């Protein structure tokens, strides 16, 4: 009797190549936010605003129809409709049906059709098309009105063209989208978020009129802000301003070292003593709700200017040290950054990761704010009082956390390199793999708030070890002594008064051995220090595995791009090729370990709070019981048989690093 197959055979026929827009339809969450269709509408809006911010339009109309469709029309140049030489189809069809196709890739030295644009990932409106039941695009250009209709991402025939009923000089693009509800948790576009987005475009685009019409309710709104960023921010504030708004801007000139002409930022900052904070940042008009390196640059520039001002005017108070977070804690701001080649975290572009943006924004903000403070001395003194008050409040809170337990003396591990502050709202402990990596980390850390504990080799698998037994491992004993907390059970109320660090960060090599050490440390914390995970004290640092050296090209200087893994390396190379770089001239280096990285490299990529990737450890959607069951299967000494079955079932999904 033939044996029945329980699983599909894995052979050459199992490999499927997704073409066109299929990857988007298969995994929409990799390309856009799927809680509602707002982001795919925003992709169309971004193209319209790119036309305006580059000087080719002055009006954007957005209409929400009764049937749920959304129409966005601009008076820009209009999408080209001619035949693409390489692809053999119209450019209009190409940009809506191919990933990584668009005019923003043409040149990144400022001489292309878009000097500054947000959509540099190149999968924007094609994703909108892929996730829509229907899309109709109309272009007015070169005296013609051209219309192309799509259904489920596919063109429904050739472009329909006729003489334009408009004057030849009146060009533009209109896109009507019917989002497909099956791809989203909710088919409804949140109107409040859409209105806020449109209103911000009017603020950030000088001389641009933004019209919004909701046909469902018969309402129409027009925004145009002659007062710019300041008018917008003041209208949003709920608290009372401590001093006058600080509004300024700075953009690079031709002779500016390291930055292309036009790169820079415009901002307005208002400090309030109370009330909800208003904080909005943008890169080439793209909202960045998760902030990023441009916000870090604003924070750094403000702090450096305040520090210099307080020193010159003798405003320091004995025993009170003003830190960057004291200056930042009550700051309301609108920040609009221009970057020739912005790099975002993920396709949704919610966080800017371009490390150059920190230096770019900080340099302009510091110079402008120093001038402003010295030109508004009384206002500056009011702000200094606020910052000193914030620092005193922070220090009082820190004093509540004693570094030593009452009546005992803490004996710290000899290898621990301590930080200067005992404020657990700020300080961090990095548990680092190996003495060599520990040396680089010690040199690259900020000694004020970052401590380093090197460990040697793989620690004990503590899943089946009882509380008393874990101290048989010298490494585990060192970790417990360093963090100031004893091992404790999952349930109960452990004594955490001795906790010495607010963040406990696991830092291991970005390879298989490093992952193994990471798993063993996570096992230790989940099994014997679960309260630290529950309260959000445990983190995993994400060092890069690769560095891509990019040669200078046009006005773009030489760059070093750090990549987390193989996938990010390949994606970076593809993006650079799209930007016109020769792949053969890219120098790709693979770090053998943390100890191989220079201290400044480790600081920039992994240690600095402004530019690192640090992932909080949590249980997520799993219950504690489910997590413990999985951990027992994977880490338990008596679960070998279960692990073998699990590996035979799912092992073919693993990505090997050999």
CORFEN-V922700 format. One record per helix or strand of 3 or more residues. SS is the DSSP state (~ for helix, > for strand). FROM is the first residue (numbers start at 0). TO is the last residue. If there is no record, write none. Layout:
BEGIN
ss=SS from=FROM to=TO
ss=SS from=FROM to=TO
END
This chain:
BEGIN
ss=~ from=11 to=13
ss=~ from=21 to=25
ss=~ from=27 to=29
ss=~ from=37 to=52
ss=> from=58 to=63
ss=> from=69 to=73
ss=~ from=90 to=96
ss=~ from=102 to=104
ss=~ from=123 to=129
ss=> from=131 to=140
ss=> from=143 to=150
ss=> from=159 to=162
ss=> from=171 to=178
ss=~ from=180 to=182
ss=~ from=190 to=203
ss=> from=208 to=213
ss=> from=218 to=222
ss=~ from=227 to=235
ss=> from=245 to=250
ss=> from=263 to=271
ss=> from=278 to=282
ss=~ from=292 to=311
ss=~ from=323 to=327
ss=> from=330 to=337
ss=~ from=355 to=374
ss=~ from=376 to=398
ss=> from=427 to=432
ss=~ from=434 to=443
ss=> from=449 to=454
ss=~ from=468 to=471
ss=~ from=473 to=482
ss=> from=502 to=506
ss=~ from=511 to=527
ss=~ from=529 to=533
ss=> from=537 to=540
ss=> from=545 to=549
ss=> from=558 to=562
ss=~ from=565 to=577
ss=~ from=582 to=584
ss=> from=586 to=589
ss=~ from=593 to=595
ss=~ from=598 to=606
ss=> from=613 to=615
ss=~ from=623 to=634
ss=~ from=639 to=652
END
